Amino acid sequence: MTIRICFLCVAVGLVFLGVGTSREVPHSLPHVPGQKASAAGEKLVWKPVDFAIVRYNDDAPASWNMYHGEKKGLLLIRLWRRYLFLNVQEQEVYELDPAKVKVQGDNNVEWSAADLPPDAIETSEWKVRDVGPMRRVKFRFGKSGNFLDIQLPLLVNGKPMY
């Protein structure tokens, strides 16, 4: 009986390892402050984030999408007609020109890090914490503006998925 349980645990572990390594990963990083430089004008493909939750002032936005790149903590968020580049580690948010963000095929987005504006949007009250199987990122635009609350799924080992 114990041999069956050990075999089952090993099989489940291999399945989780197979799921974790089968994702496609872009080969380049976006250029943001504090990172290695990427080729000038190089367009990166951002893939949709699965199972995320976005709340704007404690209510779900009518139209939104969230995308991730290769590096964890860098997100591209579309709220209505507005695109935001979010750097969770640096606690920075940049508003992007929607004309420079191109939607490709099945919800993939192409955007060049060279198009990052020089100044970040003023934000305050950043809170990043793990809530069960999710990582919650909440911040306020400006000193007394609106809140943006994002919940991202965590891996089984507790590390961020995106």
N, C-alpha and C positions, 0 to 999 in steps of 0.2 A: 504494500500500500504506500509506504513512504517513497519508494522508487518512482511510482506513478506521480506523486505530488512533486518530487524534484524534477522529473521530466516535464511536467506541465509548467512549472515555474521557469525552466530554461526555455521552453518553447514560447511562452508569453514574452520573456525578455528579448528573445530574438526577433519576435514580431515588432516590439517597440523599437528596437534598434533599426530594423529595416524601414519602418515608417519614418524615423528621424533622419535617415540618410538618403531617402529617395527624392527629396525635394530638389528642384532645380535652383541654382544659385547664380545670380549674375556675377560676372568676373571683375567688375570694377566698383569702386566706392564713389559716392558723391563727394564733391569737394565742399566741405563746410568748415567754418573756423575751427582750427585745432586738429585737422586731419591731413593726411597725405594729399598732395595735389594730384588731380586727375587731368587727363588730356583736355585742352581747351575746347569747349563746344561739344564735348562727348555726351550723347543722349543716353540716358539710362532707362531701362524698362522697370517700372514699378508694378508689382503684382497685388491683387486685392487681398486684404486681410480677411480671413475667415473667422466667423464667430465673435466679432467685436460688437461693442455697444457704445453708442455716442449719445450724449445728452447735452442739450444746450439750455441752460437755465432750468434744469430739472424737467425738461420735456424733450421728447425725441424730435429731431429736425425732420421736416417733411421730405427733404432730399439730401442725402449724404452718401459718401463712399470713403473708404480708407485704404491706403496702399502702403506697402513696405518695400524696402530695397534690401541689399545684402546685409548691411550693418544693422544690428539691433538698436532700437531706440530712435531710429530715423523714420518718420512717418510722413506721408503726404495725405492730407485730408481735404475732401471736397465738401463744403457746406453750402448748399444751394448753388450759387454760381461763383463762389469764392473758393480759391485754393490756398491752403495753409501748409507750410513745411514746418514740422515739429521735430525739434531735437530734444528728447527727454533728458539725456544726461546733462546737457548744458542749460536746460530749462529756457529754451529760446523758441519763439514762434515767428515765422516770416510769412508775410502775405505775398503770394506769387501772382504774376500776370497771367490771367487765364488764357491769353492768346499763345503763350509759350508752353502750355501743357497740352499735349496731344493724346487723345484717347485712341487706343489701338484695339482692334478685334474684340475679344471677349473680356472687356473691362480692364485690360492692361492699360497703363498710362506711360507715356514717354515724356521725360523732362530732363533737361540738362542742368547740372549743378552750377554751371557758369551763369545761369540766369537767376541765381540767388541774389536778392536785394542786399545792399550793404548794411541796412539797419533792421534790427528785429522789432517786432511789435512790442509795445510796453505790456508786460504781464506782471501779475502779483499773486500771492497766496498759492504757490505751487505745493501740491501734496501728491507724492508718489508712494503708494503702499500696496502690499499684496492683500487681496481679499479673497480667501479661499483659492479656487483655481484661476483667479483673474488678477491682473495687475491694474490698479486704478490710478489714473493720472487726472488730476483736477487742477485747474488754474482759472484765474480771473483776467479778463482783458482790461488793462489799465488798473487804476486804483479802486474804482467803484463801478466797473463795467460788468458785462455778462460773464457767466461761468461756462466753461467747456469741460465736460466730464467724459473721459474715455476709459473703457474697460477692455483690456487685451487678455487673451487666454495665455496661461502659463503651461510649460511642459510638465510632464509627470515629475521631473526632478526639481521643480520649483523655479527654474530659470525662465526668463521671458522667451516667448516663441518668436516675437517680432522686435 
